[in-house]
Amino acid sequence: MNFSLKRSDFPPNFRFGTATSAYQIEGSRFGGCGESQWDVFAQTPGNVVRGENAAVACDHYHRWAEDFDLVKNAGLDSYRFSTSWARIMPQGRGQVNQAGLDFYDRLLDGLLARGISPWACLYHWELPAPLLDLGGWRNRDIAHWFADFAEVVMRRLGDRLDAAATFNEPWCIAWFSHFMGQHAPGVRDIRAAARAMHHILLAHGQATRVMRDLGMANLGVVLNFERALPADDSVECLQATQRYDGIYNRFFLGGVFKQAYPQDVLAGLEAHLPQNYQDDFAVIGEPVDWLGVNYYTCKRVTADNSGLFPGYGEQTGPLPKTTMGWEIYPEGLYHFLTWAHREYAPNLPIYVTENGLSADDRVVAGQIADPQRIAFIEQHLQAVLRAIAEGVPVQGYFIWSLLDNYEWALGYDKRFGLVHVDFDTLQRTPKQSWHAVRALLQDAS
């Protein structure tokens, strides 16, 4: 099974890439990497399926050359990866682990030797555990610590990167992890969540300024989006849906691009934000060169009559679902590309920096058939083409993920990769979707 689309259906300079993150693939036990909040989180019973951790993960630390050959042989233009703060600065501050920087040096040289465009993200959830002891994202000082980390990384790597981003998915770092408690550090506290939301954006602005001062260009931020759909037509449900959209989709966009937070979110969070938080918007709003859109699914939002903010719940929707239980809703990607372009970033390139599907992929006679992943990618690429046809400057699409990997609190159960990983032997096997991508990108007609 192949795509019906061809590479020639897209603009000539459109980027096709794939994405990974450090903790999910590298192996945190190697190369002098320090302990991160995820190592700690995984040690607490009940936090992660079967108590699994990423001490070895996919052993990308040692197998990166094989993995980059898979990127090249698929015909992908670009590779988006993250750096591990804990690997480079095990204490989060002060002393630098030169072996960590040397590792990312090897990665960059390996990508460039293969003609693959390197896209770096400074932070994909790997907070060094010693900084967690100091309050982590609840502590305003973390903005300075993160800016210092950015300087250490980019003084060494910045001259060879085609693009760089500060954060991957601030909603997950702040709300999912500090209000819902489902990711490290596993906090359920509205004040902690509000502080984390603001401090992440302050850190983004400070780190962006540091990278600018180093002479870097093509700097962006990667935000995640989820289409909020009301479960019914009641006024209460519509209001709850608006609040969900505000927290998930508009808060971080508003900070970066409008230097303001949405009023419907401030109604519940302003009392918990730092005093004089508005004074930070000049830094938070530091101009970026592109917007990254991560998109997977929609949410059916219900009203919660508890009287407590945010006052929403969710219910299962009717559409086909991935093994994550997420509805497949390509229309949502089209919505966010056109809406973000119109309302927030009318003059900036937009990249789909993550999009992909988890499936119950199994090796049968040495082959992995994953037609549902091929269909998913095709449907979302059609949404991209629709947005481009309407004038939205979407300039690239990165598939999540290159490899099956450690899926955070879900351990190794969920498989998103174009390449299957046997977590006992670490053998890599390209799936049918990898071959389909290769066929699509070989088309030159």
N, C-alpha and C positions, 0 to 999 in steps of 0.2 A: 504494500500500500504506500503510495506516494502522495504528495500534495498536488492539488490541481493548479495551485499558483506557481509562478515562475519568478526567478530573480528579476527578470526584465519587467515584471509588473510594478516594481518599486523604482523610486528615483535613483539615478545613477550612483549617487554617493551615499545611499542608505546603508547603514551599518547593520550587519547581523552578528550577534554575539551570544555568548553564554555567560553565566554568572555563578560564583561560588562565594562562600565566606570562610574565613580562617578557621574558626573553632570547629566548624562542621566537617572539615576535610583534613586539616593538617596533622593533627595528633599533638595534643598539648603536653605530652610527656617528653617530647624531643627538643633538643637544641637549647636547653636552658630556659625554656618558657616558664614564666611565673604562674602562680595559681590565680585563676580568674573567678569571678562570681559564679560562673557556670560550673566550675569544678566543685565549688562549695555547695551550690544548689543541688547538684546531682548526688551529693553525699547524704542528703536528708531523705529518709524513706518517705515514699509517696509523691515526691516531686517529679520524678522521671520514671517512665515505664521501665520496669525491671531494674531500676537503679542504674541504668546505663549512662556512661559518660563518653567523652571524646578524647580520652587519653591517647588512643591510637587513631580513631575515626577511620579515614580512608588512607592513612599514612601518606598523604600528599607531600609531607615534609621530605620523604625519601623518593617518592614516585612521581614527582612533578614533571619530569621529562616525558614519561609515558603519557601523562595526562595532557600535556601540551601538544604532543603528537596527535592525540585524539581531537583536540580543537582544530589543529591545522588540517588534518585529513578530512574533517567534516566540511572544510571550506569556510569556516567562520572567520569573520574579519577581526573581531574584538573579543577580549576576555576581561570581565569585570571581577575583581577579587578584593578582599579586604585585608587590612593589616591587623595583627593582634597586638593591642596595647600591652597585654601581659607578656607577650614574647619579647617585645622590644624594650620595655621598661618594667621589669617584674614587680617593682614596688609601686609602679604608677608614677613615680616622681624620681628625680635624681639619677642614679646610676643606670647606664644604658647597657643592655646585653648585646655586645657587638655580634655575637653569633646570630641573633635575631635579625639585625640589619643585613648581615651577610646573606642570610637565607632569602630575604626579599630582593637583594641584589641579584642572586642567582635566578630568581623567578623572572625579573625584568629582562635580564640578558637572554634568558631562554625564550621568552615571548618574542623579543625583538629579532632574535636569530631565526625564528620561524615566520617572521612577517606578520605577527599578530599584534594588534593595537592594544596596549595595556591601559586599563581603566581601574584606578584604585579608589577604594572607599576606606577612610581612616578607621571607622568604628562600626562594627557589626556585632555589638552586644557583649564584647569581651572586656568588661571592666576588671582591672586588676583587683584582687581581693583586698589588698591593703587599703585601697581607696574606698572600698565598701565599708571598711572599719571606721572610716572618717565621715561616713554619711553618704558616700557615693553621689548620685545625681541630686540628692536633697541638699547638698552642701554647695553654696554659691562658688566656693573656691575651685570647684571642679572645672569651671570654665577656663580658668588660668592653667590648671594642670593639663587640660586637653589641648590648649593652644601650645603649651610647651611640647607635648607629645607630637603635635602636628609639625612643629619646627624640627624636631629630631628626625622624624621620618622623611620630611620633604627636603631637608638639606642633603640627605643621602640619595633619595630616589626621584625627587621632583623633576630633574632635568630629562628623565627618560619616559615620563608619563604623557600619554595623549590627553588624559582627562583625570580629574580627581574630584571626589565628593567628600564631604565631612561625615555625614551620618547616613546609615541605612535605617529607615523606618522609625522615626522618633515616637510615633504612637505606640509601637511595641516596647521601646525602651522605657517609656514613661507610664502610659495608661495600663497597658496589658501587664506590666511588671510591677507597678506600684499602686494600682487601684484594684485590678482584677486578680493580681497575685499569681498569675499562671506561668510567668517566666521569672528568671532570676532578676532581682533578689527575692521575689515571692512576697512582696508587701501588699497589704490591702488597707490603704489609708489615703483618703482623699487629699489631705494636705501634702503628703509625700508625693502624690501623683502631680498635683498642681505645681509644686516646686520643681520636680523633675522635668515637667513639660517646659517650663520657662528656662531652666538652667541649660537644658540641651540646646535650645535655640540661642541662648547667649554664647554657649561654647561654639556653636556653629559659626556665629558671626566673628568671634575672636579668632578662630582657626582660619577662617576664610581670609581675614586681614593678614594673618601671618603668612599664608601661602602667597598672597598678592605681594607682600613685601619681599618675598624670596624670588619674585619675578615670574611666578607661575601664572598660567592662563588656563582657560577652559575648566573653570571650577563650578561645581554644582552641588545640589543637595538631592537626596533620594527619599521621597515620601511615599508612604503606602496609602492606598485608597480602597474603600469598600462602599459599594453602592447601597445606600440606605433606602429601602422600599417599605412603605407602611403595610402592616398586615391587614388593616381594614381602613374604612373611610371615616372613622370617628375623629372628632377634633382632637381628642386626647392622643390618639395614635399618630396623627399627623404632627402634632407638637413634639411627641417623643421621637419621631423619625427625624425631625429637624435638629433636635438636640444631639442625637446620635451622629448625624452628619456634621454637626458643628465640632464635636470633640474629635471625631475620627479624621474628617476631611478638611475642615476649614480652619482649625486652630493653627496648625503649623504653616499652612499656606499664608494665612493672614499675618502671622508674625514676620515671615520672611519677605513677603511681597507687598503688604499693606501697612506694615509696622503698627498693627492693631490686632487684638483678639476679638472674635465674634461676640456680640452682646449676649446671645442666648447661652453661650458657654460661661461668660463672665458672671451671669446670674447665679451660677452655682460654685464657680471656682475663684472669683476675685478675692473673696475673704481669705483664701488660702495662698494666694500668690504673694511673693515678697513685697514688702513695702516699697513704694515708688518704682514698681516694676516697669512702668511706662518709660522711665529714664533709660532703659536698656534697648529700646527699639532702634536707636541710631546704630547700635552695633549689630543687633539681630537682623536688621534690614540691609546689611552690607550686600551690595549687588552681586549676583551670581550670573554665570554665563549660560546655564542650562538647567532645566528641571527634569529630574528623574521620576518616573511614575511606575510604582510597583502595583500590580493589580491582579487579583485572583478571583473575586467572587462578589456576591451581593449579600445583604442581610435583610430578613423580614422582621421589621421592628414592631414591637407591641408596646402598649402603655403599661407602666408600672405605677400602681396607685398607692405605693408605700408612703408617699409624701417626702421621700428622700431623693436628692439629686443623685444621678441624672434622670431618674424616673422613666427608664425604658427597660424592656426585656426583648426577647427574640423568640421566634418560633421557626419550625422547619418549613422550608419552602417546597414548591411542587416540582422544580426542575431537576434534571439528572444531576448527580453529585459525584464528586471525586471521593477517593478513600479518606480524605480529610473530613468528609461530610459537607463540603462546600458546593453550593449550587454553581452550575456552569452558566454564566451570564455574560457573554461577550459584549452585549449592548452597554454594559457598565464601563468597559474600557473606552468605547467610543464616546460615551458621556464625559468621562473625566478628561480625555484629550481635548475635546472641543471646549468644555467648560473652563478648564485651567488656562487654556490659551486665551479664551475670551475675557475671563474675569481677573486673572492674576498675572499671567506672564505673556502678554500679547506680542512681545518683541523677542522672545527667547526660543531657541530650539528646545524641543521636548523629546526625550528618549523613554521608551518603555524599558525600564531597567530590570524588571523582573516580571515574568509571566510564565506559568507552567502548571502542570497537573501531576498529582500523586495518583498512582495506580498500583494495583496488586500484580506487579510484574514478576513473572516466573520464567526461569530458563527451561526450555523444552528442546531437547536435542541440540543444545548449543545455541539456540535462537531465543530471542525475546520479542514476541509480538505485542505491540502496544498501540493498536489502531486508535484507541480513545485519546491518546496523547497527540497523535498526529492530527486527529479531528479538532481537538482543543486548540492547538497552535494555529491551525488553518483558520478557524473561526475568529480567533483574536487578530490574526494578521489581516483578515478581511475588515475587521473593525478599524485597524490602523489605516488601511487603504481608503476606507470611507472618510476618515478624518482628514487624511492628506488631500483627498479630492475636494474637500471643503476649505482648503487653504491653511490647515493646521500644519506647522513646520515640524512634523514628527520625523526625526532623522535617524532613528535606529530602534532595534528590538532585540533584547537580550533574554534568552530562554533560561528559566530556572528549572533545573540546574544542569551543569555538566555531568555530575556524578550523583548517584544515590549517596546519601550522607547521613550524618547525625541530625535528626530532626528535632533538636531541642528537647522539650519535655516529653515528646513522643518517642524518644530513643531512635532505634533503627527500624521501626516498623513501616514508616511512610517513605515511599520511593518517588522522587521527583526527577531522577536523572535521565538524560539522554543515553547515559552509559550505566549499565548494571554493575554493582559492586557486590561481590560475595564477601560478606563481612567476616567469614572464617578464614578464607584464603587471600582476600583482598584482590582477587582476580577481577579485571575489568572486561566487560563484554558489551560492545555497542548494541543498543536496542534497534528495533525497526525504525523508531523515530529518528535516531542518529543517521541511519542510512537515508531516510526520507529528506532530512535536512541537507545532507550531502548532495542528493540528487537535485534538490531545489537550487542550491547555490552553485552547482556546476552549469546550470542553464545560462547561456550567454546570448540567447536569441533576442 
